[in-house]
Amino acid sequence: MSKPPPLNDAQQQAVEHATGPLLVLAGAGSGKTKVITEKIAWLVETNRLQAKQIAAVTFTNRAAREMQERLAQRLPSKSQRHGLTTCTFHSLGLQIVRQDCRLLKLRPGFSIFDAADTLQLLRELKRQHGWEQEGELEAYKNQISSWKGQLIEPLAALSKAKDDDELEAAQAFVAYAEALQAYNAVDFDDLIYRSALLLASEESVRTYWQNKFRYLMVDEYQDTNSAQYQLLRLLAGDRARFTVVGDDDQSIYAWRGANPENLRQLGRDYPNLKVIKLEQNYRCSARILRAANTLIANNEHIYDKKLWSAGSDGPRIEVWPCNSPEHEADKTVLDLVKQRFELRDTHANYAILYRSNHQARLFEAKLREHRIPYKLTGGTAFFDRAEVKDIVAYLRLRVNPTDDAAFLRVINTPRREIGAATLQKLGHYAQSRSTNLLPACTEMGLATAMNDASREKLIRFSEWFYRIDTANAVACCEKLLADLNYRQWLVESSKNEMQANKRWDFVLEFVEWLGNIGKRLKENGDDHDLMAVLNRMSLLDMLDRQNEEDEDDAVRLMTLHAAKGLEFRQVYLVGCEEEVLPHRNCLHDEDALAEERRLTYVGITRAKQRLVLSYPKKRRKAGEIAACEPSRFLDELPQDDLKWLGREPAATNEERLATGKAQLASLRDMLG
């Protein structure tokens, strides 16, 4: 196997520092993932640690998978990698909670609620407690998540409430926590929140995990919240052998609890903290880096750093004032066609980035018009759609009656007038009997826990449910949909008929997908009943469909948030106007404005060779055409490195000819 390219001096220092706490300030494109993987390999190869004593923690499954793939190349021997933990914060928290669940008064096999499950439970609690506004549920969910991210427990939130709104949110937190406990469930935030509280309160648990992981690596450290930081501190203990890698210039997730101040707090908590800066960028042209550095210099910094590149200046950054959003989309796509024609390039080298998901629509239309393949990132994934999750939950419960999370999702979908109070009583009864929710519905002893009317509804549901035949996955699914009158439920729970029809189409697509899995199993001579099909589905991984699409040669459309960590040869950053980038909600908040600047910095540093910044001069607002003001961030860029459309000499005959050829090539493609 060929040796990896050599490390630069700063990277080498970061790899070989293993005696105490280390912060690696890794600018965009400076090789942070390489440093993490090389450090793990160095620790193992020099026999300082065994792989099983190392945990490398990041924020996304994609980043964890990339780390695993790189380590497989760097340490090809499976014995060298044996036992190595590379996972997300939430996966690590799940390991801790699962191992000592009884200390948290949870039974093995507890359920994990996602955001939709949380909202459904809050909706049930609202009916029980008479909370005022349906719209408040999302606010309650976000506030509860924020409290958990700060390691604030329900009763503490209740005692610290400053006004009536916060008091009601805290009361919702108390009721929600009690309901989760009764249901033998945790939510996504609990995986970190409860594991951190457990480590803090139980010395034996803390000692076990500190001895298990003798060295910690944390990626994207600037995105940690208070709970994640405390989890790191508790795992590190007095030994404090860890490396955290981060960049305060790329901290763009304050809206979900990320706290870049954790970088500063690290220095306070660990006075012997060593700081190493990775400032050489291996991605962008020198001109793009100059623009990024000049822009981000307008923000305050915890640690100063300045990216540099040994590469050439590259072309000037183009700025396009366009007549309208439609003109901006048209010009962007035509230019993309022209670039591909001239460079004989692949679609995957191009990205169109924007601040908000709704901006994608016009660009999608233009790409389709020119028959250009594209991949849209940031929309709702197929298996994350509520209607698909409903059907999957019914099927999961049918083959596994102990799946409490599935039971709680389906018991009132469609509505059966089984309220939160009834479900909590059922949960307490099941807990006392060490059983699960669905089996508990038919136990005679349940009569001591609730009135006959409530118990009768549960019995009626369970008896109907157990009668559904599972011999054929598609037949089972179709029977469920018919008995539930699910299409009518979609009509009743959707905004309009068009949305209901679209949701029903997703249901039909899922049924067809189940059928295709069953056919493949049957052709291979394998079992193809419902259980076999669901097992096969889980092995495929719900994200496989998206991962396959990621490999396609397609232009990428995505928000700036979604683009973090990616790179492209050419980038079109669209909608560079006031109230869009920066967003209108951030214009009068200095901290929020600084984050919008960091978001723009992230967008600029996705480009390797060519960057285009565009904005419409006019846009329809509230039914009227209004002038748009260019983003203030355009003024903060080094003007000598910009090429403003309309301020330069007119296009030459050769340039016009090239554009015409590109348009002709696009027309040929459209005509097949």
C-alpha positions in Angstrom: 0.0 0.0 0.0 1.3 3.5 -0.9 2.2 5.8 2.0 -0.1 8.7 2.7 1.3 12.2 1.8 3.5 13.6 4.5 2.1 15.8 7.3 3.1 19.4 7.6 4.9 20.6 10.7 1.7 21.7 12.6 -0.1 18.5 11.7 2.8 16.4 12.9 2.9 18.2 16.2 -0.8 17.6 16.6 -0.4 13.9 15.9 2.5 13.4 18.3 1.1 15.4 21.3 -0.5 12.8 23.6 0.5 13.7 27.1 -2.2 16.1 28.0 -5.2 18.1 26.6 -4.9 19.4 23.1 -7.0 21.8 21.0 -6.3 21.7 17.3 -7.7 24.8 15.6 -8.3 23.5 12.1 -9.3 26.0 9.5 -11.4 25.0 6.5 -9.6 22.6 4.2 -6.6 22.2 6.5 -6.7 18.4 6.8 -8.4 17.9 10.2 -9.8 14.4 9.4 -6.3 13.4 8.2 -4.8 14.6 11.6 -7.4 12.6 13.5 -6.9 9.4 11.6 -3.1 9.8 11.6 -3.1 10.4 15.4 -5.2 7.2 16.0 -2.8 5.2 13.8 0.2 6.8 15.6 -1.1 5.9 19.0 -1.7 2.3 17.9 1.5 1.8 15.9 3.7 3.2 18.6 2.0 0.9 21.2 1.0 3.8 23.3 -2.6 2.5 23.3 -4.7 -0.4 22.0 -7.4 0.6 19.5 -10.1 -0.5 22.0 -8.9 2.2 24.4 -9.6 5.0 21.9 -12.9 6.8 21.2 -13.2 9.1 18.2 -16.4 11.1 18.4 -18.0 13.3 15.8 -21.4 14.8 15.0 -22.7 12.9 11.9 -22.8 9.3 10.8 -21.3 10.4 7.5 -18.2 11.8 9.3 -17.9 8.7 11.4 -18.1 6.5 8.3 -15.4 8.6 6.6 -13.2 8.2 9.6 -13.7 4.4 9.6 -12.9 4.2 5.9 -9.7 6.2 6.2 -8.6 4.2 9.2 -9.2 1.0 7.3 -6.7 2.2 4.7 -4.3 3.6 7.3 -4.4 0.5 9.5 -5.3 -2.3 7.1 -4.9 -5.0 9.8 -8.2 -5.7 11.5 -6.4 -6.7 14.7 -4.9 -3.3 14.9 -8.3 -1.6 14.6 -10.1 -4.2 16.8 -12.4 -2.5 19.4 -11.8 1.0 18.1 -14.8 3.3 18.8 -15.7 5.8 16.0 -19.2 7.1 16.5 -21.4 10.2 17.0 -22.0 11.8 20.4 -25.5 10.3 20.4 -24.2 6.8 19.6 -21.7 7.1 22.5 -24.5 8.3 24.8 -26.6 5.3 23.8 -23.8 2.9 24.7 -23.6 4.5 28.2 -27.4 4.6 28.8 -27.9 1.1 27.5 -25.3 -0.5 29.7 -26.6 1.1 32.9 -30.2 1.6 32.0 -31.4 0.2 35.3 -29.7 3.0 37.2 -31.9 5.4 35.2 -35.0 3.3 36.1 -35.2 2.1 32.5 -35.8 -1.5 31.4 -33.6 -3.1 28.7 -35.1 -2.6 25.3 -36.2 1.0 26.1 -37.6 3.0 23.2 -35.9 6.0 21.5 -38.2 8.9 20.5 -37.4 11.0 17.5 -38.6 14.6 17.0 -42.0 13.4 15.5 -42.6 11.1 18.4 -41.8 13.9 20.9 -44.3 16.2 19.2 -47.0 13.4 19.2 -46.4 12.9 23.0 -46.6 16.6 23.7 -49.8 16.8 21.7 -51.3 14.0 23.9 -50.1 15.8 27.0 -51.6 19.0 25.7 -55.1 17.4 25.6 -54.6 16.0 29.1 -53.3 19.3 30.7 -55.2 21.8 28.6 -52.2 23.8 27.3 -53.4 26.8 25.3 -51.9 26.8 21.8 -51.2 24.0 19.4 -48.4 26.1 17.9 -46.7 26.2 21.3 -45.8 22.5 21.0 -42.9 23.2 18.7 -41.7 25.9 21.0 -42.0 23.5 24.0 -40.1 20.9 22.2 -37.3 23.3 21.3 -37.2 24.7 24.9 -37.0 21.2 26.4 -34.2 20.3 24.0 -32.4 23.5 25.0 -32.7 22.8 28.7 -31.4 19.2 28.2 -28.5 20.7 26.2 -27.7 22.8 29.2 -28.1 19.8 31.7 -31.0 21.5 33.4 -33.4 19.0 35.0 -37.2 19.4 34.9 -37.7 20.6 38.5 -34.8 23.0 38.2 -36.4 24.5 35.0 -39.7 24.8 36.9 -38.0 26.7 39.8 -36.1 29.1 37.5 -39.0 30.0 35.3 -39.0 33.8 34.7 -42.5 34.4 33.3 -45.8 32.6 32.5 -44.6 31.3 29.1 -41.5 29.8 30.6 -43.5 28.4 33.5 -45.8 26.6 31.2 -42.9 25.3 29.1 -41.3 24.0 32.3 -44.5 22.3 33.4 -44.6 20.7 29.9 -41.0 19.5 30.6 -42.0 17.9 33.9 -45.0 16.2 32.4 -43.0 15.1 29.3 -40.2 13.6 31.5 -42.7 11.7 33.6 -44.4 10.3 30.5 -41.1 9.2 28.9 -40.3 7.4 32.2 -43.7 5.7 32.3 -43.3 4.6 28.6 -39.7 3.2 29.3 -38.5 5.6 26.7 -35.8 8.3 26.1 -35.6 10.9 23.4 -32.6 11.8 21.2 -31.4 14.6 23.6 -31.6 12.1 26.5 -28.8 10.0 25.0 -26.4 12.8 26.0 -28.3 14.5 28.8 -29.0 11.4 30.8 -25.6 9.8 30.1 -23.8 13.0 31.4 -26.0 13.1 34.5 -25.4 9.4 35.1 -21.6 9.8 34.8 -21.7 12.8 37.1 -23.7 11.0 39.8 -22.4 7.5 39.7 -18.7 7.1 40.5 -18.5 3.4 39.6 -20.1 4.1 36.1 -17.7 7.1 35.6 -14.7 5.0 36.5 -15.7 2.2 34.2 -15.9 4.5 31.1 -12.8 6.4 32.0 -10.9 3.2 32.1 -12.5 1.9 28.9 -11.5 5.0 26.9 -7.9 6.0 27.7 -7.8 8.6 24.9 -10.6 10.7 23.4 -10.7 12.4 20.0 -13.5 14.9 19.3 -14.2 16.3 15.9 -16.1 19.6 15.1 -15.6 20.6 18.8 -17.0 24.2 18.1 -20.5 22.5 17.6 -20.7 21.1 21.1 -23.3 22.2 23.6 -22.9 22.3 27.4 -24.1 18.7 27.8 -21.6 17.4 25.2 -18.8 19.3 26.8 -19.6 18.0 30.3 -19.8 14.5 28.9 -16.3 14.9 27.4 -14.9 16.2 30.7 -16.5 13.4 32.7 -15.0 10.8 30.3 -11.6 12.4 30.3 -11.4 12.6 34.1 -8.2 13.8 35.8 -6.1 12.1 33.1 -7.3 14.7 30.6 -5.8 12.8 27.6 -7.8 14.1 24.7 -7.6 16.0 21.4 -10.4 18.2 20.3 -10.5 19.6 16.8 -12.5 22.6 15.9 -12.8 26.0 14.2 -14.7 28.9 15.7 -15.0 30.4 12.2 -17.2 27.5 11.2 -19.5 27.5 14.2 -22.9 27.8 12.5 -25.3 25.8 14.8 -26.1 28.2 17.7 -29.8 27.7 16.7 -29.6 24.0 17.9 -27.5 24.7 21.0 -23.9 24.7 19.8 -21.8 26.9 22.0 -18.5 28.1 20.5 -17.6 29.6 23.9 -16.7 26.0 24.8 -13.4 26.7 23.0 -12.7 29.5 25.6 -14.0 27.3 28.5 -11.6 24.6 27.6 -8.7 26.9 28.3 -10.2 27.8 31.6 -10.9 24.3 32.7 -7.5 23.0 31.5 -4.8 25.6 32.2 -2.2 23.2 30.6 -4.1 23.1 27.3 -1.9 23.0 24.3 -3.2 24.9 21.2 -2.0 24.0 17.7 -3.2 25.9 14.6 -3.7 24.2 11.2 -3.6 27.2 8.9 -2.4 25.8 5.6 -5.4 25.2 3.3 -5.2 22.4 0.7 -8.5 23.0 -0.9 -9.0 26.6 -2.1 -7.2 29.0 -4.4 -5.2 31.7 -2.7 -7.8 34.3 -3.9 -10.7 32.5 -2.4 -8.8 32.1 0.8 -8.0 35.8 0.8 -11.7 36.7 0.5 -12.6 34.2 3.3 -10.0 35.6 5.6 -11.0 39.3 4.9 -14.6 38.5 5.6 -14.2 36.5 8.8 -11.8 39.1 10.2 -14.9 41.3 10.9 -15.9 38.8 13.7 -14.4 38.6 17.1 -12.1 35.6 17.7 -11.3 33.5 20.6 -8.0 32.4 18.9 -6.5 34.3 15.9 -5.6 32.3 12.8 -5.1 33.0 9.1 -5.5 30.5 6.4 -2.9 30.4 3.6 -2.4 28.4 0.5 0.7 27.4 -1.5 -1.4 27.3 -4.6 -2.0 29.9 -7.3 -4.3 32.9 -7.1 -6.9 31.4 -9.4 -9.6 33.3 -11.2 -11.3 36.3 -9.6 -14.5 35.8 -7.7 -17.5 36.7 -9.8 -20.3 38.8 -8.5 -23.6 38.8 -10.5 -26.3 41.3 -9.9 -29.3 39.7 -11.7 -32.6 41.3 -12.7 -34.8 38.8 -10.7 -34.7 35.5 -9.0 -35.8 33.8 -12.2 -32.9 35.6 -14.1 -30.5 34.5 -11.3 -31.6 30.8 -11.7 -31.4 31.0 -15.5 -28.0 32.6 -15.6 -26.6 30.2 -13.0 -27.7 27.1 -14.9 -26.6 28.4 -18.3 -23.2 29.2 -16.9 -23.0 25.8 -15.5 -23.8 24.3 -18.9 -21.1 26.5 -20.5 -18.4 25.5 -17.9 -19.1 21.8 -18.3 -19.0 22.1 -22.1 -15.7 24.0 -22.0 -14.0 21.9 -19.4 -15.5 18.5 -20.4 -16.3 18.3 -16.6 -18.6 16.1 -14.5 -21.8 17.4 -12.9 -20.5 16.4 -9.4 -17.9 19.1 -9.5 -20.6 21.8 -9.2 -22.7 23.0 -6.3 -25.4 25.6 -6.0 -25.6 26.8 -2.4 -28.2 29.0 -0.7 -29.3 30.2 2.8 -32.8 28.5 3.0 -34.4 25.5 1.4 -37.2 27.4 -0.3 -34.6 29.0 -2.6 -34.0 25.7 -4.4 -37.3 25.6 -6.3 -36.3 27.9 -9.2 -32.9 26.2 -9.6 -34.5 22.8 -9.6 -36.9 23.9 -12.4 -34.1 25.3 -14.5 -31.9 22.2 -14.1 -34.8 20.0 -15.1 -35.5 22.2 -18.1 -31.9 21.6 -19.3 -32.0 17.9 -18.4 -29.1 18.3 -15.9 -29.0 15.7 -13.2 -29.0 17.1 -9.7 -29.1 15.9 -6.0 -31.1 18.0 -3.6 -29.9 17.8 0.0 -31.9 19.1 2.9 -35.4 18.0 2.0 -37.3 15.4 4.0 -35.7 12.0 3.4 -38.1 9.3 2.3 -38.0 7.3 5.5 -38.3 10.4 7.6 -41.7 11.2 6.2 -44.4 11.0 8.8 -46.7 8.8 6.7 -43.9 6.3 5.9 -42.9 6.2 9.6 -46.5 5.5 10.6 -46.7 2.4 8.4 -43.2 1.2 9.3 -44.2 1.5 13.0 -47.3 -0.6 12.5 -45.3 -3.3 10.7 -42.5 -3.3 13.3 -45.0 -3.7 16.1 -46.8 -6.5 14.3 -43.6 -8.6 14.2 -42.3 -7.4 17.5 -45.0 -6.8 20.1 -42.4 -5.5 22.6 -41.5 -2.5 20.4 -42.9 0.2 22.8 -41.8 3.1 20.6 -43.8 1.7 17.6 -46.8 1.1 19.9 -46.8 4.7 21.1 -46.6 6.0 17.6 -49.5 4.0 16.2 -51.9 3.8 19.1 -53.5 7.1 18.2 -52.7 7.2 14.4 -55.5 7.5 13.3 -57.1 8.9 16.5 -58.7 6.3 18.8 -59.4 8.6 21.8 -56.8 6.9 23.9 -55.4 9.8 25.9 -52.0 10.5 27.5 -53.5 9.7 31.0 -54.6 6.3 29.8 -51.2 5.6 28.2 -49.3 6.7 31.3 -51.4 4.3 33.5 -50.7 1.6 31.0 -47.0 2.4 31.1 -46.9 2.3 34.9 -48.8 -1.0 34.9 -46.4 -2.5 32.3 -43.4 -1.3 34.3 -44.7 -2.9 37.5 -45.3 -6.2 35.6 -41.9 -6.0 33.8 -43.7 -6.3 30.5 -44.3 -4.2 27.4 -47.2 -2.0 26.4 -49.0 -4.1 23.8 -48.9 -7.3 25.8 -50.1 -5.4 28.9 -53.3 -4.3 27.0 -54.9 -7.7 27.4 -53.8 -8.6 31.0 -56.6 -9.0 33.5 -54.7 -7.0 36.1 -55.0 -3.8 34.0 -58.5 -3.4 35.3 -56.9 -2.3 38.6 -55.0 0.5 36.8 -57.8 2.2 34.8 -61.5 2.4 34.2 -63.4 -0.1 32.0 -64.0 2.3 29.1 -60.2 3.1 28.7 -59.3 -0.6 29.1 -61.9 -1.6 26.5 -60.3 0.7 23.8 -56.9 -0.9 24.4 -58.3 -4.4 24.2 -60.2 -3.6 21.0 -57.0 -2.3 19.4 -54.8 -5.2 20.4 -57.4 -7.9 19.4 -57.8 -6.3 15.9 -54.0 -5.9 15.6 -53.1 -9.5 16.4 -55.6 -10.8 13.8 -53.6 -9.2 10.9 -51.9 -12.0 8.9 -48.1 -11.5 8.4 -47.5 -14.3 5.8 -47.1 -11.7 3.0 -45.6 -8.3 3.6 -47.6 -6.4 0.9 -50.9 -8.1 1.8 -50.3 -7.3 5.5 -49.6 -3.7 4.6 -52.6 -3.3 2.3 -54.8 -4.8 5.0 -53.6 -2.3 7.6 -54.1 0.6 5.3 -57.6 -0.5 4.4 -58.7 -1.2 8.1 -57.2 2.1 9.2 -58.9 4.0 6.3 -55.4 5.6 6.2 -56.0 7.6 3.1 -58.9 9.4 4.7 -56.7 10.0 7.8 -54.2 11.7 5.5 -57.0 13.9 4.0 -58.1 14.9 7.6 -54.6 15.6 8.8 -53.2 17.4 5.7 -53.4 21.1 4.9 -55.2 20.4 1.6 -56.1 17.7 -0.9 -53.0 18.2 -2.9 -50.8 17.6 0.1 -52.9 14.5 1.1 -52.5 13.0 -2.4 -48.8 13.6 -2.3 -48.5 11.9 1.1 -50.6 8.9 -0.2 -48.2 8.6 -3.2 -45.3 8.2 -0.7 -47.3 5.4 1.1 -47.9 3.6 -2.2 -44.2 4.0 -3.1 -43.3 2.3 0.2 -45.7 -0.6 -0.4 -44.2 -1.1 -3.8 -40.7 -1.0 -2.2 -41.7 -3.7 0.3 -43.0 -5.8 -2.6 -39.7 -5.6 -4.5 -37.8 -6.7 -1.4 -40.2 -9.7 -1.0 -39.8 -10.6 -4.7 -36.0 -10.6 -4.4 -36.1 -12.8 -1.3 -38.5 -15.2 -3.0 -36.3 -15.4 -6.1 -33.3 -16.3 -3.8 -35.3 -19.0 -2.1 -35.4 -17.2 1.2 -38.3 -16.6 3.6 -40.4 -13.6 2.4 -43.0 -13.1 5.1 -43.3 -9.8 6.9 -40.6 -10.4 9.4 -38.1 -11.5 6.7 -38.9 -8.4 4.6 -38.5 -6.0 7.6 -35.3 -7.7 8.7 -34.0 -7.2 5.1 -35.2 -3.6 5.2 -33.3 -2.9 8.4 -30.1 -4.5 6.9 -30.3 -2.2 3.9 -30.2 0.8 6.3 -32.7 3.6 5.9 -30.1 5.9 4.4 -28.9 3.6 1.7 -31.1 5.2 -0.9 -29.6 8.6 -0.2 -26.1 7.3 -0.1 -26.5 5.7 -3.5 -27.7 9.0 -4.9 -24.6 10.7 -3.4 -22.5 8.7 -5.7 -24.4 9.8 -8.8 -22.8 12.3 -11.2 -25.1 15.2 -10.3 -25.0 18.9 -9.5 -25.5 19.4 -5.7 -28.2 21.8 -4.5 -28.0 22.4 -0.7 -28.2 24.9 2.1 -25.0 26.4 3.5 -25.5 24.5 6.7 -25.7 21.2 4.8 -22.6 22.1 2.7 -20.3 22.2 5.7 -17.5 19.6 5.4 -17.9 19.3 1.6 -15.9 20.8 -1.3 -16.5 21.4 -5.0 -14.5 22.6 -8.0 -17.0 25.3 -8.8 -19.6 26.9 -6.4 -22.5 29.2 -7.1 -23.5 31.0 -3.9 -26.9 32.5 -4.7 -29.2 34.9 -2.9 -26.4 37.2 -1.6 -28.8 39.9 -0.5 -29.8 41.6 2.7 -32.7 39.8 4.5 -31.6 36.5 2.8 -27.9 36.3 3.6 -27.7 37.7 6.3 -31.2 36.4 7.2 -33.8 39.0 8.2 -34.1 37.6 11.7 -30.4 38.2 12.3 -30.1 41.9 11.2 -30.5 43.4 14.7 -28.6 40.8 16.7 -24.8 41.1 16.7 -24.2 37.5 17.7 -26.7 36.2 15.1 -25.1 38.5 12.5 -21.7 37.1 13.3 -23.0 33.6 12.8 -24.4 34.6 9.4 -20.9 35.9 8.5 -19.5 32.5 9.5 -22.1 30.8 7.4 -21.0 32.9 4.4 -17.4 32.0 5.2 -18.3 28.3 5.1 -20.0 28.8 1.7 -17.0 30.6 0.3 -14.5 28.0 1.5 -16.5 25.1 -0.2 -15.1 26.4 -3.6 -11.8 24.9 -4.7 -11.2 26.8 -8.0 -14.1 29.1 -9.0 -16.6 31.0 -6.9 -19.7 32.9 -8.1 -21.7 35.1 -5.8 -25.1 36.3 -7.1 -28.2 38.2 -6.0 -31.4 39.5 -7.7 -31.8 43.3 -7.9 -35.6 42.9 -7.5 -37.8 40.3 -5.8 -41.5 39.9 -5.2 -42.3 40.6 -1.5 -45.8 40.5 -0.1 -47.3 40.5 -3.6 -45.3 43.5 -4.8 -42.0 43.9 -6.7 -39.4 45.4 -4.4 -35.7 46.4 -4.8 -33.2 44.1 -3.1 -30.1 45.4 -1.4 -26.8 43.5 -2.0 -25.6 41.6 1.1 -23.3 43.6 3.4 -20.9 40.7 3.2 -20.1 41.6 -0.4 -18.8 44.9 0.7 -16.6 43.2 3.3 -14.7 41.1 0.6 -11.5 42.4 -0.9 -12.7 44.3 -4.0 -9.6 43.7 -6.0 -10.3 40.0 -5.9 -13.9 40.5 -7.2 -15.1 40.7 -10.8 -18.5 42.4 -10.8 -20.7 41.7 -13.8 -21.6 44.9 -15.5 -18.5 46.7 -14.3 -16.2 44.9 -16.7 -15.8 45.3 -20.4 -18.4 43.6 -22.6 -17.9 39.9 -23.5 -15.5 39.3 -26.4 -16.7 37.5 -29.6 -14.9 34.4 -28.4 -16.7 34.4 -25.1 -20.1 35.0 -26.8 -19.3 32.1 -29.2 -18.4 29.8 -26.3 -21.7 30.6 -24.5 -23.6 29.9 -27.8 -21.9 26.6 -28.2 -22.7 25.6 -24.6 -26.4 26.5 -25.1 -26.4 24.5 -28.3 -24.8 21.5 -26.5 -27.5 21.8 -23.9 -30.2 21.8 -26.6 -28.7 18.7 -28.2 -28.9 16.9 -24.8 -32.5 17.9 -24.4 -33.3 16.5 -27.8 -31.6 13.3 -26.9 
